[in-house]
Amino acid sequence: MATSLKIDDDLKSRVQQLASQRQRSAHWIMLEAIKQYVDREEAQESFKREALASWSAYQETGRHLTGQEVRTWLSTWGADDEKAMPECHE
């Protein structure tokens, strides 16, 4: 799918300068920038959906872990006595 993109002269110059510094084409720089933006925005949307689902589940059940419980559990990661995730509670 071919798509044209209009950018102002200043941005075009910046892209061309960066492309030259990186020994890449301006086309590659622009595609990479768009890919990284889309990846970041998709990840943000996924995080938002997951957070809303978690909030909904909490509102329905009241089951949760406190921040301190999570921090205590995470502090054991990689240790010889690594703990299993604590059980959620009301």
PDB file of N, CA, C and O in Angstrom, chain B, residues numbered from 101:
ATOM      1  N   MET B 101       0.848  -1.170   0.000  1.00  0.00           N
ATOM      2  CA  MET B 101       0.000   0.000   0.000  1.00  0.00           C
ATOM      3  C   MET B 101       0.895   1.235   0.000  1.00  0.00           C
ATOM      4  O   MET B 101       1.651   1.457   0.946  1.00  0.00           O
ATOM      5  N   ALA B 102       0.813   2.010  -1.024  1.00  0.00           N
ATOM      6  CA  ALA B 102       1.594   3.241  -1.124  1.00  0.00           C
ATOM      7  C   ALA B 102       0.824   4.375  -0.463  1.00  0.00           C
ATOM      8  O   ALA B 102      -0.374   4.545  -0.688  1.00  0.00           O
ATOM      9  N   THR B 103       1.524   5.137   0.346  1.00  0.00           N
ATOM     10  CA  THR B 103       0.931   6.274   1.032  1.00  0.00           C
ATOM     11  C   THR B 103       1.895   7.441   0.931  1.00  0.00           C
ATOM     12  O   THR B 103       3.098   7.278   1.134  1.00  0.00           O
ATOM     13  N   SER B 104       1.374   8.606   0.622  1.00  0.00           N
ATOM     14  CA  SER B 104       2.255   9.775   0.599  1.00  0.00           C
ATOM     15  C   SER B 104       2.110  10.526   1.915  1.00  0.00           C
ATOM     16  O   SER B 104       1.072  10.474   2.574  1.00  0.00           O
ATOM     17  N   LEU B 105       3.169  11.218   2.273  1.00  0.00           N
ATOM     18  CA  LEU B 105       3.211  11.917   3.537  1.00  0.00           C
ATOM     19  C   LEU B 105       3.798  13.291   3.289  1.00  0.00           C
ATOM     20  O   LEU B 105       4.901  13.404   2.753  1.00  0.00           O
ATOM     21  N   LYS B 106       3.082  14.334   3.670  1.00  0.00           N
ATOM     22  CA  LYS B 106       3.586  15.689   3.493  1.00  0.00           C
ATOM     23  C   LYS B 106       4.139  16.174   4.827  1.00  0.00           C
ATOM     24  O   LYS B 106       3.433  16.197   5.835  1.00  0.00           O
ATOM     25  N   ILE B 107       5.400  16.557   4.816  1.00  0.00           N
ATOM     26  CA  ILE B 107       6.019  17.104   6.017  1.00  0.00           C
ATOM     27  C   ILE B 107       6.631  18.455   5.666  1.00  0.00           C
ATOM     28  O   ILE B 107       6.989  18.703   4.515  1.00  0.00           O
ATOM     29  N   ASP B 108       6.749  19.322   6.663  1.00  0.00           N
ATOM     30  CA  ASP B 108       7.299  20.650   6.391  1.00  0.00           C
ATOM     31  C   ASP B 108       8.805  20.557   6.112  1.00  0.00           C
ATOM     32  O   ASP B 108       9.448  19.550   6.406  1.00  0.00           O
ATOM     33  N   ASP B 109       9.331  21.610   5.552  1.00  0.00           N
ATOM     34  CA  ASP B 109      10.736  21.614   5.130  1.00  0.00           C
ATOM     35  C   ASP B 109      11.702  21.394   6.288  1.00  0.00           C
ATOM     36  O   ASP B 109      12.717  20.717   6.126  1.00  0.00           O
ATOM     37  N   ASP B 110      11.397  21.959   7.457  1.00  0.00           N
ATOM     38  CA  ASP B 110      12.281  21.796   8.608  1.00  0.00           C
ATOM     39  C   ASP B 110      12.368  20.331   9.025  1.00  0.00           C
ATOM     40  O   ASP B 110      13.462  19.808   9.239  1.00  0.00           O
ATOM     41  N   LEU B 111      11.211  19.664   9.142  1.00  0.00           N
ATOM     42  CA  LEU B 111      11.210  18.257   9.533  1.00  0.00           C
ATOM     43  C   LEU B 111      11.877  17.405   8.456  1.00  0.00           C
ATOM     44  O   LEU B 111      12.618  16.471   8.762  1.00  0.00           O
ATOM     45  N   LYS B 112      11.609  17.730   7.210  1.00  0.00           N
ATOM     46  CA  LYS B 112      12.235  16.987   6.110  1.00  0.00           C
ATOM     47  C   LYS B 112      13.752  17.090   6.201  1.00  0.00           C
ATOM     48  O   LYS B 112      14.454  16.095   6.021  1.00  0.00           O
ATOM     49  N   SER B 113      14.254  18.272   6.475  1.00  0.00           N
ATOM     50  CA  SER B 113      15.695  18.472   6.611  1.00  0.00           C
ATOM     51  C   SER B 113      16.261  17.688   7.785  1.00  0.00           C
ATOM     52  O   SER B 113      17.336  17.097   7.685  1.00  0.00           O
ATOM     53  N   ARG B 114      15.537  17.685   8.895  1.00  0.00           N
ATOM     54  CA  ARG B 114      15.976  16.937  10.078  1.00  0.00           C
ATOM     55  C   ARG B 114      16.033  15.440   9.785  1.00  0.00           C
ATOM     56  O   ARG B 114      16.985  14.762  10.172  1.00  0.00           O
ATOM     57  N   VAL B 115      15.022  14.935   9.105  1.00  0.00           N
ATOM     58  CA  VAL B 115      14.991  13.512   8.750  1.00  0.00           C
ATOM     59  C   VAL B 115      16.156  13.175   7.830  1.00  0.00           C
ATOM     60  O   VAL B 115      16.829  12.161   8.016  1.00  0.00           O
ATOM     61  N   GLN B 116      16.390  14.018   6.848  1.00  0.00           N
ATOM     62  CA  GLN B 116      17.485  13.773   5.914  1.00  0.00           C
ATOM     63  C   GLN B 116      18.836  13.819   6.620  1.00  0.00           C
ATOM     64  O   GLN B 116      19.718  13.010   6.329  1.00  0.00           O
ATOM     65  N   GLN B 117      19.002  14.759   7.543  1.00  0.00           N
ATOM     66  CA  GLN B 117      20.256  14.850   8.286  1.00  0.00           C
ATOM     67  C   GLN B 117      20.463  13.601   9.143  1.00  0.00           C
ATOM     68  O   GLN B 117      21.558  13.041   9.172  1.00  0.00           O
ATOM     69  N   LEU B 118      19.418  13.168   9.836  1.00  0.00           N
ATOM     70  CA  LEU B 118      19.509  11.968  10.663  1.00  0.00           C
ATOM     71  C   LEU B 118      19.789  10.734   9.803  1.00  0.00           C
ATOM     72  O   LEU B 118      20.589   9.877  10.177  1.00  0.00           O
ATOM     73  N   ALA B 119      19.132  10.653   8.666  1.00  0.00           N
ATOM     74  CA  ALA B 119      19.344   9.527   7.757  1.00  0.00           C
ATOM     75  C   ALA B 119      20.806   9.470   7.314  1.00  0.00           C
ATOM     76  O   ALA B 119      21.403   8.395   7.249  1.00  0.00           O
ATOM     77  N   SER B 120      21.360  10.611   7.019  1.00  0.00           N
ATOM     78  CA  SER B 120      22.759  10.666   6.611  1.00  0.00           C
ATOM     79  C   SER B 120      23.680  10.230   7.747  1.00  0.00           C
ATOM     80  O   SER B 120      24.628   9.476   7.527  1.00  0.00           O
ATOM     81  N   GLN B 121      23.404  10.699   8.947  1.00  0.00           N
ATOM     82  CA  GLN B 121      24.213  10.332  10.113  1.00  0.00           C
ATOM     83  C   GLN B 121      24.137   8.840  10.402  1.00  0.00           C
ATOM     84  O   GLN B 121      25.130   8.237  10.809  1.00  0.00           O
ATOM     85  N   ARG B 122      22.984   8.246  10.199  1.00  0.00           N
ATOM     86  CA  ARG B 122      22.775   6.825  10.505  1.00  0.00           C
ATOM     87  C   ARG B 122      23.076   5.917   9.318  1.00  0.00           C
ATOM     88  O   ARG B 122      22.991   4.693   9.421  1.00  0.00           O
ATOM     89  N   GLN B 123      23.427   6.529   8.192  1.00  0.00           N
ATOM     90  CA  GLN B 123      23.673   5.798   6.948  1.00  0.00           C
ATOM     91  C   GLN B 123      22.455   4.944   6.578  1.00  0.00           C
ATOM     92  O   GLN B 123      22.569   3.768   6.230  1.00  0.00           O
ATOM     93  N   ARG B 124      21.320   5.567   6.666  1.00  0.00           N
ATOM     94  CA  ARG B 124      20.036   4.963   6.299  1.00  0.00           C
ATOM     95  C   ARG B 124      19.342   5.900   5.320  1.00  0.00           C
ATOM     96  O   ARG B 124      19.749   7.049   5.149  1.00  0.00           O
ATOM     97  N   SER B 125      18.298   5.402   4.685  1.00  0.00           N
ATOM     98  CA  SER B 125      17.514   6.276   3.810  1.00  0.00           C
ATOM     99  C   SER B 125      16.510   7.063   4.664  1.00  0.00           C
ATOM    100  O   SER B 125      16.128   6.638   5.754  1.00  0.00           O
ATOM    101  N   ALA B 126      16.104   8.203   4.145  1.00  0.00           N
ATOM    102  CA  ALA B 126      15.068   8.982   4.829  1.00  0.00           C
ATOM    103  C   ALA B 126      13.788   8.145   4.936  1.00  0.00           C
ATOM    104  O   ALA B 126      13.069   8.237   5.931  1.00  0.00           O
ATOM    105  N   HIS B 127      13.510   7.346   3.935  1.00  0.00           N
ATOM    106  CA  HIS B 127      12.350   6.469   3.943  1.00  0.00           C
ATOM    107  C   HIS B 127      12.415   5.506   5.126  1.00  0.00           C
ATOM    108  O   HIS B 127      11.422   5.322   5.830  1.00  0.00           O
ATOM    109  N   TRP B 128      13.585   4.888   5.352  1.00  0.00           N
ATOM    110  CA  TRP B 128      13.756   3.957   6.474  1.00  0.00           C
ATOM    111  C   TRP B 128      13.531   4.673   7.804  1.00  0.00           C
ATOM    112  O   TRP B 128      12.860   4.141   8.687  1.00  0.00           O
ATOM    113  N   ILE B 129      14.091   5.883   7.952  1.00  0.00           N
ATOM    114  CA  ILE B 129      13.933   6.661   9.194  1.00  0.00           C
ATOM    115  C   ILE B 129      12.454   6.933   9.460  1.00  0.00           C
ATOM    116  O   ILE B 129      11.984   6.763  10.585  1.00  0.00           O
ATOM    117  N   MET B 130      11.728   7.350   8.439  1.00  0.00           N
ATOM    118  CA  MET B 130      10.305   7.665   8.623  1.00  0.00           C
ATOM    119  C   MET B 130       9.491   6.414   8.940  1.00  0.00           C
ATOM    120  O   MET B 130       8.607   6.455   9.796  1.00  0.00           O
ATOM    121  N   LEU B 131       9.777   5.303   8.262  1.00  0.00           N
ATOM    122  CA  LEU B 131       9.059   4.052   8.551  1.00  0.00           C
ATOM    123  C   LEU B 131       9.334   3.602   9.986  1.00  0.00           C
ATOM    124  O   LEU B 131       8.416   3.176  10.688  1.00  0.00           O
ATOM    125  N   GLU B 132      10.586   3.692  10.423  1.00  0.00           N
ATOM    126  CA  GLU B 132      10.945   3.291  11.779  1.00  0.00           C
ATOM    127  C   GLU B 132      10.243   4.173  12.810  1.00  0.00           C
ATOM    128  O   GLU B 132       9.758   3.679  13.827  1.00  0.00           O
ATOM    129  N   ALA B 133      10.192   5.465  12.548  1.00  0.00           N
ATOM    130  CA  ALA B 133       9.518   6.392  13.470  1.00  0.00           C
ATOM    131  C   ALA B 133       8.027   6.066  13.579  1.00  0.00           C
ATOM    132  O   ALA B 133       7.466   6.062  14.675  1.00  0.00           O
ATOM    133  N   ILE B 134       7.399   5.798  12.455  1.00  0.00           N
ATOM    134  CA  ILE B 134       5.976   5.468  12.458  1.00  0.00           C
ATOM    135  C   ILE B 134       5.750   4.137  13.176  1.00  0.00           C
ATOM    136  O   ILE B 134       4.819   4.013  13.971  1.00  0.00           O
ATOM    137  N   LYS B 135       6.593   3.144  12.901  1.00  0.00           N
ATOM    138  CA  LYS B 135       6.463   1.838  13.555  1.00  0.00           C
ATOM    139  C   LYS B 135       6.590   1.972  15.067  1.00  0.00           C
ATOM    140  O   LYS B 135       5.782   1.420  15.815  1.00  0.00           O
ATOM    141  N   GLN B 136       7.608   2.709  15.518  1.00  0.00           N
ATOM    142  CA  GLN B 136       7.802   2.873  16.957  1.00  0.00           C
ATOM    143  C   GLN B 136       6.617   3.604  17.592  1.00  0.00           C
ATOM    144  O   GLN B 136       6.193   3.252  18.692  1.00  0.00           O
ATOM    145  N   TYR B 137       6.084   4.609  16.916  1.00  0.00           N
ATOM    146  CA  TYR B 137       4.921   5.336  17.427  1.00  0.00           C
ATOM    147  C   TYR B 137       3.716   4.412  17.548  1.00  0.00           C
ATOM    148  O   TYR B 137       3.043   4.395  18.579  1.00  0.00           O
ATOM    149  N   VAL B 138       3.446   3.644  16.498  1.00  0.00           N
ATOM    150  CA  VAL B 138       2.293   2.742  16.509  1.00  0.00           C
ATOM    151  C   VAL B 138       2.472   1.665  17.581  1.00  0.00           C
ATOM    152  O   VAL B 138       1.524   1.357  18.304  1.00  0.00           O
ATOM    153  N   ASP B 139       3.671   1.090  17.694  1.00  0.00           N
ATOM    154  CA  ASP B 139       3.939   0.090  18.735  1.00  0.00           C
ATOM    155  C   ASP B 139       3.676   0.674  20.122  1.00  0.00           C
ATOM    156  O   ASP B 139       3.036   0.032  20.955  1.00  0.00           O
ATOM    157  N   ARG B 140       4.167   1.886  20.372  1.00  0.00           N
ATOM    158  CA  ARG B 140       4.003   2.541  21.672  1.00  0.00           C
ATOM    159  C   ARG B 140       2.530   2.820  21.969  1.00  0.00           C
ATOM    160  O   ARG B 140       2.067   2.589  23.086  1.00  0.00           O
ATOM    161  N   GLU B 141       1.801   3.312  20.984  1.00  0.00           N
ATOM    162  CA  GLU B 141       0.384   3.623  21.183  1.00  0.00           C
ATOM    163  C   GLU B 141      -0.438   2.357  21.384  1.00  0.00           C
ATOM    164  O   GLU B 141      -1.360   2.344  22.200  1.00  0.00           O
ATOM    165  N   GLU B 142      -0.116   1.287  20.649  1.00  0.00           N
ATOM    166  CA  GLU B 142      -0.814   0.013  20.848  1.00  0.00           C
ATOM    167  C   GLU B 142      -0.553  -0.537  22.247  1.00  0.00           C
ATOM    168  O   GLU B 142      -1.466  -1.052  22.892  1.00  0.00           O
ATOM    169  N   ALA B 143       0.682  -0.431  22.715  1.00  0.00           N
ATOM    170  CA  ALA B 143       1.014  -0.899  24.066  1.00  0.00           C
ATOM    171  C   ALA B 143       0.260  -0.089  25.112  1.00  0.00           C
ATOM    172  O   ALA B 143      -0.218  -0.638  26.105  1.00  0.00           O
ATOM    173  N   GLN B 144       0.153   1.214  24.887  1.00  0.00           N
ATOM    174  CA  GLN B 144      -0.579   2.065  25.828  1.00  0.00           C
ATOM    175  C   GLN B 144      -2.059   1.685  25.861  1.00  0.00           C
ATOM    176  O   GLN B 144      -2.661   1.632  26.933  1.00  0.00           O
ATOM    177  N   GLU B 145      -2.640   1.422  24.704  1.00  0.00           N
ATOM    178  CA  GLU B 145      -4.045   1.007  24.647  1.00  0.00           C
ATOM    179  C   GLU B 145      -4.246  -0.340  25.336  1.00  0.00           C
ATOM    180  O   GLU B 145      -5.237  -0.535  26.040  1.00  0.00           O
ATOM    181  N   SER B 146      -3.319  -1.262  25.140  1.00  0.00           N
ATOM    182  CA  SER B 146      -3.402  -2.565  25.781  1.00  0.00           C
ATOM    183  C   SER B 146      -3.337  -2.414  27.304  1.00  0.00           C
ATOM    184  O   SER B 146      -4.112  -3.036  28.031  1.00  0.00           O
ATOM    185  N   PHE B 147      -2.417  -1.591  27.773  1.00  0.00           N
ATOM    186  CA  PHE B 147      -2.294  -1.330  29.211  1.00  0.00           C
ATOM    187  C   PHE B 147      -3.590  -0.730  29.754  1.00  0.00           C
ATOM    188  O   PHE B 147      -4.060  -1.117  30.824  1.00  0.00           O
ATOM    189  N   LYS B 148      -4.157   0.204  29.022  1.00  0.00           N
ATOM    190  CA  LYS B 148      -5.409   0.848  29.440  1.00  0.00           C
ATOM    191  C   LYS B 148      -6.549  -0.175  29.524  1.00  0.00           C
ATOM    192  O   LYS B 148      -7.309  -0.177  30.492  1.00  0.00           O
ATOM    193  N   ARG B 149      -6.667  -1.041  28.513  1.00  0.00           N
ATOM    194  CA  ARG B 149      -7.714  -2.068  28.527  1.00  0.00           C
ATOM    195  C   ARG B 149      -7.525  -3.011  29.715  1.00  0.00           C
ATOM    196  O   ARG B 149      -8.488  -3.366  30.396  1.00  0.00           O
ATOM    197  N   GLU B 150      -6.270  -3.413  29.959  1.00  0.00           N
ATOM    198  CA  GLU B 150      -5.986  -4.313  31.071  1.00  0.00           C
ATOM    199  C   GLU B 150      -6.304  -3.644  32.411  1.00  0.00           C
ATOM    200  O   GLU B 150      -6.858  -4.283  33.305  1.00  0.00           O
ATOM    201  N   ALA B 151      -5.963  -2.386  32.550  1.00  0.00           N
ATOM    202  CA  ALA B 151      -6.245  -1.656  33.790  1.00  0.00           C
ATOM    203  C   ALA B 151      -7.750  -1.535  34.013  1.00  0.00           C
ATOM    204  O   ALA B 151      -8.226  -1.711  35.135  1.00  0.00           O
ATOM    205  N   LEU B 152      -8.498  -1.238  32.959  1.00  0.00           N
ATOM    206  CA  LEU B 152      -9.957  -1.126  33.097  1.00  0.00           C
ATOM    207  C   LEU B 152     -10.580  -2.476  33.438  1.00  0.00           C
ATOM    208  O   LEU B 152     -11.526  -2.535  34.224  1.00  0.00           O
ATOM    209  N   ALA B 153     -10.064  -3.564  32.860  1.00  0.00           N
ATOM    210  CA  ALA B 153     -10.571  -4.903  33.176  1.00  0.00           C
ATOM    211  C   ALA B 153     -10.257  -5.247  34.632  1.00  0.00           C
ATOM    212  O   ALA B 153     -11.087  -5.834  35.325  1.00  0.00           O
ATOM    213  N   SER B 154      -9.066  -4.883  35.092  1.00  0.00           N
ATOM    214  CA  SER B 154      -8.699  -5.143  36.491  1.00  0.00           C
ATOM    215  C   SER B 154      -9.585  -4.347  37.436  1.00  0.00           C
ATOM    216  O   SER B 154     -10.029  -4.868  38.458  1.00  0.00           O
ATOM    217  N   TRP B 155      -9.842  -3.108  37.108  1.00  0.00           N
ATOM    218  CA  TRP B 155     -10.697  -2.267  37.943  1.00  0.00           C
ATOM    219  C   TRP B 155     -12.111  -2.833  37.999  1.00  0.00           C
ATOM    220  O   TRP B 155     -12.740  -2.857  39.057  1.00  0.00           O
ATOM    221  N   SER B 156     -12.598  -3.285  36.856  1.00  0.00           N
ATOM    222  CA  SER B 156     -13.929  -3.877  36.795  1.00  0.00           C
ATOM    223  C   SER B 156     -13.994  -5.140  37.662  1.00  0.00           C
ATOM    224  O   SER B 156     -14.955  -5.340  38.405  1.00  0.00           O
ATOM    225  N   ALA B 157     -12.966  -5.988  37.561  1.00  0.00           N
ATOM    226  CA  ALA B 157     -12.931  -7.219  38.371  1.00  0.00           C
ATOM    227  C   ALA B 157     -12.878  -6.874  39.854  1.00  0.00           C
ATOM    228  O   ALA B 157     -13.540  -7.524  40.664  1.00  0.00           O
ATOM    229  N   TYR B 158     -12.106  -5.866  40.215  1.00  0.00           N
ATOM    230  CA  TYR B 158     -12.029  -5.448  41.622  1.00  0.00           C
ATOM    231  C   TYR B 158     -13.394  -4.953  42.106  1.00  0.00           C
ATOM    232  O   TYR B 158     -13.824  -5.287  43.210  1.00  0.00           O
ATOM    233  N   GLN B 159     -14.066  -4.161  41.282  1.00  0.00           N
ATOM    234  CA  GLN B 159     -15.379  -3.651  41.682  1.00  0.00           C
ATOM    235  C   GLN B 159     -16.387  -4.781  41.865  1.00  0.00           C
ATOM    236  O   GLN B 159     -17.258  -4.700  42.731  1.00  0.00           O
ATOM    237  N   GLU B 160     -16.275  -5.828  41.059  1.00  0.00           N
ATOM    238  CA  GLU B 160     -17.199  -6.956  41.154  1.00  0.00           C
ATOM    239  C   GLU B 160     -16.898  -7.858  42.344  1.00  0.00           C
ATOM    240  O   GLU B 160     -17.818  -8.343  43.003  1.00  0.00           O
ATOM    241  N   THR B 161     -15.621  -8.085  42.623  1.00  0.00           N
ATOM    242  CA  THR B 161     -15.258  -9.080  43.633  1.00  0.00           C
ATOM    243  C   THR B 161     -14.659  -8.497  44.908  1.00  0.00           C
ATOM    244  O   THR B 161     -14.758  -9.106  45.974  1.00  0.00           O
ATOM    245  N   GLY B 162     -14.047  -7.335  44.810  1.00  0.00           N
ATOM    246  CA  GLY B 162     -13.367  -6.749  45.962  1.00  0.00           C
ATOM    247  C   GLY B 162     -12.024  -7.397  46.255  1.00  0.00           C
ATOM    248  O   GLY B 162     -11.326  -6.981  47.180  1.00  0.00           O
ATOM    249  N   ARG B 163     -11.651  -8.410  45.480  1.00  0.00           N
ATOM    250  CA  ARG B 163     -10.391  -9.125  45.720  1.00  0.00           C
ATOM    251  C   ARG B 163      -9.233  -8.297  45.177  1.00  0.00           C
ATOM    252  O   ARG B 163      -9.315  -7.720  44.093  1.00  0.00           O
ATOM    253  N   HIS B 164      -8.140  -8.251  45.961  1.00  0.00           N
ATOM    254  CA  HIS B 164      -7.005  -7.410  45.594  1.00  0.00           C
ATOM    255  C   HIS B 164      -5.748  -7.817  46.360  1.00  0.00           C
ATOM    256  O   HIS B 164      -5.787  -8.670  47.247  1.00  0.00           O
ATOM    257  N   LEU B 165      -4.648  -7.193  45.999  1.00  0.00           N
ATOM    258  CA  LEU B 165      -3.399  -7.214  46.771  1.00  0.00           C
ATOM    259  C   LEU B 165      -3.063  -5.763  47.057  1.00  0.00           C
ATOM    260  O   LEU B 165      -3.339  -4.890  46.235  1.00  0.00           O
ATOM    261  N   THR B 166      -2.475  -5.497  48.202  1.00  0.00           N
ATOM    262  CA  THR B 166      -2.032  -4.141  48.493  1.00  0.00           C
ATOM    263  C   THR B 166      -0.715  -3.887  47.776  1.00  0.00           C
ATOM    264  O   THR B 166      -0.033  -4.825  47.366  1.00  0.00           O
ATOM    265  N   GLY B 167      -0.367  -2.631  47.628  1.00  0.00           N
ATOM    266  CA  GLY B 167       0.906  -2.287  47.023  1.00  0.00           C
ATOM    267  C   GLY B 167       2.062  -2.880  47.809  1.00  0.00           C
ATOM    268  O   GLY B 167       3.031  -3.364  47.224  1.00  0.00           O
ATOM    269  N   GLN B 168       1.968  -2.844  49.122  1.00  0.00           N
ATOM    270  CA  GLN B 168       3.043  -3.392  49.948  1.00  0.00           C
ATOM    271  C   GLN B 168       3.174  -4.897  49.760  1.00  0.00           C
ATOM    272  O   GLN B 168       4.288  -5.421  49.722  1.00  0.00           O
ATOM    273  N   GLU B 169       2.052  -5.598  49.643  1.00  0.00           N
ATOM    274  CA  GLU B 169       2.106  -7.045  49.405  1.00  0.00           C
ATOM    275  C   GLU B 169       2.813  -7.356  48.084  1.00  0.00           C
ATOM    276  O   GLU B 169       3.604  -8.296  48.004  1.00  0.00           O
ATOM    277  N   VAL B 170       2.526  -6.571  47.063  1.00  0.00           N
ATOM    278  CA  VAL B 170       3.159  -6.783  45.764  1.00  0.00           C
ATOM    279  C   VAL B 170       4.650  -6.468  45.850  1.00  0.00           C
ATOM    280  O   VAL B 170       5.474  -7.229  45.343  1.00  0.00           O
ATOM    281  N   ARG B 171       5.004  -5.339  46.494  1.00  0.00           N
ATOM    282  CA  ARG B 171       6.425  -4.980  46.627  1.00  0.00           C
ATOM    283  C   ARG B 171       7.201  -6.042  47.395  1.00  0.00           C
ATOM    284  O   ARG B 171       8.323  -6.382  47.020  1.00  0.00           O
ATOM    285  N   THR B 172       6.614  -6.565  48.463  1.00  0.00           N
ATOM    286  CA  THR B 172       7.271  -7.612  49.251  1.00  0.00           C
ATOM    287  C   THR B 172       7.498  -8.851  48.398  1.00  0.00           C
ATOM    288  O   THR B 172       8.577  -9.442  48.427  1.00  0.00           O
ATOM    289  N   TRP B 173       6.482  -9.244  47.641  1.00  0.00           N
ATOM    290  CA  TRP B 173       6.606 -10.398  46.756  1.00  0.00           C
ATOM    291  C   TRP B 173       7.683 -10.158  45.691  1.00  0.00           C
ATOM    292  O   TRP B 173       8.538 -11.014  45.465  1.00  0.00           O
ATOM    293  N   LEU B 174       7.637  -8.992  45.040  1.00  0.00           N
ATOM    294  CA  LEU B 174       8.595  -8.707  43.980  1.00  0.00           C
ATOM    295  C   LEU B 174      10.028  -8.641  44.500  1.00  0.00           C
ATOM    296  O   LEU B 174      10.967  -8.950  43.768  1.00  0.00           O
ATOM    297  N   SER B 175      10.198  -8.244  45.743  1.00  0.00           N
ATOM    298  CA  SER B 175      11.554  -8.150  46.304  1.00  0.00           C
ATOM    299  C   SER B 175      12.212  -9.525  46.437  1.00  0.00           C
ATOM    300  O   SER B 175      13.428  -9.609  46.608  1.00  0.00           O
ATOM    301  N   THR B 176      11.427 -10.600  46.360  1.00  0.00           N
ATOM    302  CA  THR B 176      11.995 -11.955  46.456  1.00  0.00           C
ATOM    303  C   THR B 176      12.391 -12.513  45.088  1.00  0.00           C
ATOM    304  O   THR B 176      13.047 -13.552  45.017  1.00  0.00           O
ATOM    305  N   TRP B 177      12.005 -11.842  44.005  1.00  0.00           N
ATOM    306  CA  TRP B 177      12.315 -12.346  42.665  1.00  0.00           C
ATOM    307  C   TRP B 177      13.820 -12.478  42.500  1.00  0.00           C
ATOM    308  O   TRP B 177      14.573 -11.560  42.826  1.00  0.00           O
ATOM    309  N   GLY B 178      14.245 -13.602  42.001  1.00  0.00           N
ATOM    310  CA  GLY B 178      15.653 -13.851  41.739  1.00  0.00           C
ATOM    311  C   GLY B 178      16.431 -14.299  42.966  1.00  0.00           C
ATOM    312  O   GLY B 178      17.610 -14.640  42.862  1.00  0.00           O
ATOM    313  N   ALA B 179      15.793 -14.301  44.116  1.00  0.00           N
ATOM    314  CA  ALA B 179      16.469 -14.732  45.343  1.00  0.00           C
ATOM    315  C   ALA B 179      16.333 -16.244  45.487  1.00  0.00           C
ATOM    316  O   ALA B 179      15.491 -16.874  44.847  1.00  0.00           O
ATOM    317  N   ASP B 180      17.180 -16.810  46.339  1.00  0.00           N
ATOM    318  CA  ASP B 180      17.122 -18.260  46.581  1.00  0.00           C
ATOM    319  C   ASP B 180      15.768 -18.671  47.159  1.00  0.00           C
ATOM    320  O   ASP B 180      15.279 -19.768  46.887  1.00  0.00           O
ATOM    321  N   ASP B 181      15.166 -17.789  47.956  1.00  0.00           N
ATOM    322  CA  ASP B 181      13.868 -18.113  48.572  1.00  0.00           C
ATOM    323  C   ASP B 181      12.731 -17.329  47.897  1.00  0.00           C
ATOM    324  O   ASP B 181      11.863 -16.764  48.562  1.00  0.00           O
ATOM    325  N   GLU B 182      12.763 -17.313  46.550  1.00  0.00           N
ATOM    326  CA  GLU B 182      11.738 -16.595  45.788  1.00  0.00           C
ATOM    327  C   GLU B 182      10.355 -17.097  46.177  1.00  0.00           C
ATOM    328  O   GLU B 182      10.111 -18.302  46.223  1.00  0.00           O
ATOM    329  N   LYS B 183       9.457 -16.163  46.455  1.00  0.00           N
ATOM    330  CA  LYS B 183       8.108 -16.505  46.920  1.00  0.00           C
ATOM    331  C   LYS B 183       7.144 -16.575  45.746  1.00  0.00           C
ATOM    332  O   LYS B 183       7.343 -15.922  44.722  1.00  0.00           O
ATOM    333  N   ALA B 184       6.093 -17.381  45.910  1.00  0.00           N
ATOM    334  CA  ALA B 184       5.005 -17.435  44.939  1.00  0.00           C
ATOM    335  C   ALA B 184       4.134 -16.194  45.126  1.00  0.00           C
ATOM    336  O   ALA B 184       4.129 -15.577  46.191  1.00  0.00           O
ATOM    337  N   MET B 185       3.401 -15.841  44.077  1.00  0.00           N
ATOM    338  CA  MET B 185       2.523 -14.690  44.170  1.00  0.00           C
ATOM    339  C   MET B 185       1.528 -14.898  45.303  1.00  0.00           C
ATOM    340  O   MET B 185       0.943 -15.975  45.418  1.00  0.00           O
ATOM    341  N   PRO B 186       1.326 -13.874  46.150  1.00  0.00           N
ATOM    342  CA  PRO B 186       0.362 -14.039  47.250  1.00  0.00           C
ATOM    343  C   PRO B 186      -1.071 -14.138  46.698  1.00  0.00           C
ATOM    344  O   PRO B 186      -1.360 -13.676  45.594  1.00  0.00           O
ATOM    345  N   GLU B 187      -1.932 -14.736  47.474  1.00  0.00           N
ATOM    346  CA  GLU B 187      -3.340 -14.873  47.090  1.00  0.00           C
ATOM    347  C   GLU B 187      -4.046 -13.525  47.271  1.00  0.00           C
ATOM    348  O   GLU B 187      -3.793 -12.791  48.226  1.00  0.00           O
ATOM    349  N   CYS B 188      -4.923 -13.233  46.339  1.00  0.00           N
ATOM    350  CA  CYS B 188      -5.743 -12.027  46.475  1.00  0.00           C
ATOM    351  C   CYS B 188      -6.721 -12.232  47.627  1.00  0.00           C
ATOM    352  O   CYS B 188      -7.085 -13.359  47.964  1.00  0.00           O
ATOM    353  N   HIS B 189      -7.136 -11.121  48.218  1.00  0.00           N
ATOM    354  CA  HIS B 189      -8.066 -11.173  49.357  1.00  0.00           C
ATOM    355  C   HIS B 189      -9.020  -9.986  49.273  1.00  0.00           C
ATOM    356  O   HIS B 189      -8.829  -9.069  48.474  1.00  0.00           O
ATOM    357  N   GLU B 190     -10.038 -10.024  50.105  1.00  0.00           N
ATOM    358  CA  GLU B 190     -10.971  -8.886  50.133  1.00  0.00           C
ATOM    359  C   GLU B 190     -10.517  -7.862  51.114  1.00  0.00           C
ATOM    360  O   GLU B 190     -11.171  -6.832  51.279  1.00  0.00           O
TER     361      GLU B 190
END
